[in-house]
Amino acid sequence: MSRVTHDTAYPGIQILPRSRNWWAWLKGSPAECIHLEHDAAWMATLLPDTLYLRGKRAIRREPTRPEVALCRRCLAGILQEELAQYSGYVVAFEPDPEVFTQYFFVAKPDFEAAGLAADVAQAIDERLAQGFGACVRCKQTAKWLWLSRDQVSNLDEVEKIHEVPGEPLCAEHGARKLCEAFDAIPEANLFYVNLPYGEAGAYVWI
């Protein structure tokens, strides 16, 4: 498995020096952005190229970038750049700020192994197959379908996943929409966030 350094993987992120010393390495703690030293009210652990399948790590992109703990601003900087460049299609569910601890992307071939119920996987797959039309903000081809909590409050609402219109967005505006949703959440401690891979899939939360 090939890996890259933090400096190479996250050139725009200042890493807190003490989060990369021998004690942090011994504890297995991820490196942290410098902003978390004084404000950890909003924190997310980013594992860009990793998916969890049946509780085990599965690498989905090589070379694999290391995990890193980020404040909201640093996370948003990475998300906006990476998500805007992703050429695939995304059904994205707005997370519940009161209970979510993970927000992660699952590509279609991994739906079952990642734990999505069969009826949920089928509903998402059908939305992806339909296409999303034009972005409501700029009229370019929509690559994202944003499903707000007002329309779909959780993945148990299978019929709503089939039926609600959602908000079609291009990749750039999809990335902005997700960051706007995170901006509206005053505090968070996310144990796991990853980045899209493959040709199409869904961003889900638990």
KAFEN-V916516 format. One record per residue. N is the residue number from 1. RES is the residue in one letter. SS is DSSP state (H for helix, E for strand, - for the rest). PSI is psi in degrees with one decimal (none if undefined). D_CENTER is the distance of its C-alpha to the mean C-alpha in whole Angstrom. Layout:
BEGIN
n,res,ss,psi,d_center
N,RES,SS,PSI,D_CENTER
N,RES,SS,PSI,D_CENTER
END
This chain:
BEGIN
n,res,ss,psi,d_center
1,M,-,121.1,22
2,S,-,140.6,22
3,R,E,162.0,20
4,V,-,161.6,20
5,T,-,164.8,21
6,H,H,-41.0,19
7,D,H,-38.4,21
8,T,H,-40.6,21
9,A,H,-35.8,17
10,Y,-,68.4,16
11,P,-,-23.8,20
12,G,-,2.5,19
13,I,-,127.2,18
14,Q,-,121.8,21
15,I,E,134.9,21
16,L,-,119.9,23
17,P,H,-41.9,26
18,R,H,-15.8,27
19,S,H,-1.1,23
20,R,H,13.9,24
21,N,-,-178.3,28
22,W,H,-32.9,29
23,W,H,-41.1,29
24,A,H,-41.0,25
25,W,H,-41.6,25
26,L,H,-38.0,28
27,K,H,-13.7,26
28,G,-,22.4,23
29,S,-,143.2,21
30,P,-,155.8,18
31,A,E,151.7,19
32,E,E,147.2,18
33,C,E,156.1,18
34,I,H,-23.9,21
35,H,H,-22.4,21
36,L,H,-11.7,20
37,E,H,-33.3,24
38,H,-,-12.4,25
39,D,-,105.1,22
40,A,-,24.1,19
41,A,-,-27.7,19
42,W,E,113.0,15
43,M,E,142.8,14
44,A,E,137.5,10
45,T,E,113.9,11
46,L,E,123.9,9
47,L,-,86.3,9
48,P,-,-38.8,9
49,D,-,19.7,11
50,T,E,137.7,11
51,L,E,148.1,11
52,Y,E,120.6,13
53,L,E,116.2,16
54,R,-,40.2,18
55,G,-,0.9,18
56,K,E,144.9,18
57,R,E,135.3,16
58,A,E,119.6,16
59,I,E,131.1,15
60,R,-,2.0,14
61,R,-,138.2,15
62,E,-,142.8,18
63,P,-,151.0,19
64,T,E,125.8,16
65,R,-,143.7,15
66,P,-,156.5,16
67,E,-,151.4,13
68,V,E,141.1,14
69,A,E,128.5,14
70,L,E,149.2,13
71,C,E,172.1,14
72,R,H,-42.8,13
73,R,H,-44.6,15
74,C,H,-39.9,14
75,L,H,-44.5,10
76,A,H,-38.0,11
77,G,H,-41.7,13
78,I,H,-44.7,11
79,L,H,-46.0,8
80,Q,H,-37.2,11
81,E,H,-48.6,13
82,E,H,-46.0,10
83,L,H,-35.2,9
84,A,H,-25.8,13
85,Q,H,-12.6,14
86,Y,-,124.5,12
87,S,-,-5.8,15
88,G,-,-175.9,14
89,Y,E,142.4,13
90,V,E,127.7,11
91,V,E,118.0,11
92,A,E,126.1,9
93,F,E,126.7,10
94,E,-,129.0,11
95,P,-,157.9,11
96,D,-,112.7,14
97,P,-,-18.3,14
98,E,-,-25.1,17
99,V,-,-13.9,16
100,F,-,141.6,12
101,T,-,-8.0,12
102,Q,E,146.4,8
103,Y,E,111.9,5
104,F,E,155.5,4
105,F,E,137.0,5
106,V,E,122.9,9
107,A,E,155.7,12
108,K,H,-45.3,15
109,P,H,-17.0,17
110,D,H,5.5,15
111,F,-,-51.6,15
112,E,-,-48.3,18
113,A,-,-26.3,18
114,A,-,-5.9,14
115,G,-,8.1,16
116,L,-,134.1,16
117,A,-,150.3,19
118,A,H,-41.1,21
119,D,H,-33.1,22
120,V,H,-46.4,18
121,A,H,-42.7,18
122,Q,H,-41.8,21
123,A,H,-44.4,20
124,I,H,-42.7,16
125,D,H,-41.5,18
126,E,H,-39.0,21
127,R,H,-40.2,19
128,L,H,-38.8,17
129,A,H,-27.4,21
130,Q,H,-24.7,22
131,G,-,162.8,21
132,F,-,-1.9,20
133,G,-,-137.7,23
134,A,E,149.1,22
135,C,-,133.5,20
136,V,-,-12.7,22
137,R,-,-30.6,21
138,C,-,-4.3,23
139,K,-,4.8,24
140,Q,-,170.4,22
141,T,E,128.1,21
142,A,-,129.3,18
143,K,-,-16.4,15
144,W,E,147.0,13
145,L,E,107.0,14
146,W,E,122.8,13
147,L,E,106.4,14
148,S,-,163.7,15
149,R,-,-24.9,16
150,D,-,-30.0,20
151,Q,-,-41.8,20
152,V,-,107.0,18
153,S,-,-25.6,18
154,N,-,172.0,16
155,L,-,-6.9,16
156,D,-,-16.8,20
157,E,-,69.1,21
158,V,H,-42.7,21
159,E,H,-38.1,24
160,K,H,-37.1,22
161,I,H,-37.9,19
162,H,H,-39.2,22
163,E,H,-31.6,24
164,V,-,148.4,22
165,P,-,-33.9,22
166,G,-,-176.2,18
167,E,E,104.5,18
168,P,E,133.3,18
169,L,E,147.2,16
170,C,-,172.8,16
171,A,H,-42.6,13
172,E,H,-46.3,14
173,H,H,-25.1,15
174,G,H,-43.9,12
175,A,H,-43.0,10
176,R,H,-39.0,12
177,K,H,-43.4,12
178,L,H,-43.9,9
179,C,H,-35.5,10
180,E,H,-39.7,13
181,A,H,-42.1,12
182,F,H,-37.8,11
183,D,H,-30.0,14
184,A,-,-4.9,16
185,I,-,113.5,15
186,P,-,-34.5,18
187,E,-,144.5,17
188,A,E,151.6,14
189,N,E,91.5,14
190,L,E,123.6,11
191,F,E,-15.8,12
192,Y,E,120.3,8
193,V,E,137.6,5
194,N,-,-174.2,5
195,L,-,154.6,5
196,P,-,154.2,7
197,Y,-,169.6,11
198,G,-,-161.4,14
199,E,-,-24.9,15
200,A,E,154.2,13
201,G,E,-156.2,11
202,A,E,144.1,9
203,Y,E,119.4,6
204,V,E,165.2,8
205,W,E,153.5,9
206,I,-,none,12
END
